[in-house]
Structure formats: C-alpha cells, structure tokens
C-alpha cells in the first residue's frame, strides 16, 4: 500500500515555482545558478574570471590612482632641479657630488622614459609592468636618499673657501633632493600596493 502511494504521489510544487509558471518562466529547479552560468556544461565548477576583472584588481583605488599618476610630473620637475643646481655650481666636490649627479640624472631619464611609456600605453595592463614600476621606484628612493645625504654633507663643506653663490645653489639642491626623495618614497608605496593586489 505504501509502495502504491509512493508511485502515485505527485511531486510537490512550491509557491515560487507556481508564480514562475504563471509568469511563463522555468521553475527554480531548471534554472542554473547565476554564478555558474559561464561554466559551459561543467556543473559545480566556477567559471574563470575575465581578463578585465583580473586587471581591475591590480589597479589602485579610484581616489589613489590620480595621485600616483601626478607624482611622475613632480618627480620630473624636482629631480631635474637637483642636477641642474649641482651642475651649475660646477660640482665643487666631485668625490661626493659625483653620486648626486649620477643618481639625479639616472632617475630623471628613467622617470621620463617610464612616464612616456605609460602615456602611450606600452604597458598593456600587464602584471610585469606593475612589478617593474614598484622595483624602479624602490631603487630610485634609495638612490635619492643617498644622494640627499651626500649633497647635504657637501653643502656643509662649502661654507668655507667657496663662493657664496655656489653654497646657495647646493643648499637649494639639498632641499629639492629631499623633496624628490619623499616623492619617490610615496610613489613606491603606491606601486607596492598596486603590485600586492595584482
């Protein structure tokens, strides 16, 4: 008797399925979960994320991205002022200021090239460029920190026996060098955040 009831029993239909049937939509049991619709015949498997979603995760938040891009301009300006001021004073202490000239000119050229490549879109949203950007700004921060300390030491030695004009030019170079160091450190932090999320 129980077997007959089991064979003759009708499947229960929920209220949601009755409303869906009245609206002409398939019942909930026949509809695929929205998160699995891209699995293409592989039920129970997640669909791979799109390339656009992956690249979006590696970008900075909207409030931080404009600030990170503007840092290229300030690095270009203050970095250029450092080596222009040091070279205009005829590099009075070449043993110390040689590193200052190398670091400032190298970072000036590298920052200009990197900014230009970003403007023309050569990076193509590839993860390798995010790693390159983070590594470069970390190295540039160390270069400029060392150059700032050496330039400050050279400026102290210029107090006696050198022209007052050269002393003022090197003091200005020290100030701009520390500003450039701060800019590169902040940019390195932004780049590391972007690299960590990529």
HELIX and SHEET records of a PDB file:
HELIX    1   1 UNK A    2  UNK A    8  1                                   7    
HELIX    2   2 UNK A   15  UNK A   22  1                                   8    
HELIX    3   3 UNK A   34  UNK A   39  5                                   6    
HELIX    4   4 UNK A   51  UNK A   57  1                                   7    
HELIX    5   5 UNK A   62  UNK A   88  1                                  27    
HELIX    6   6 UNK A   94  UNK A  119  1                                  26    
HELIX    7   7 UNK A  127  UNK A  157  1                                  31    
HELIX    8   8 UNK A  164  UNK A  196  1                                  33    
END                                                                             
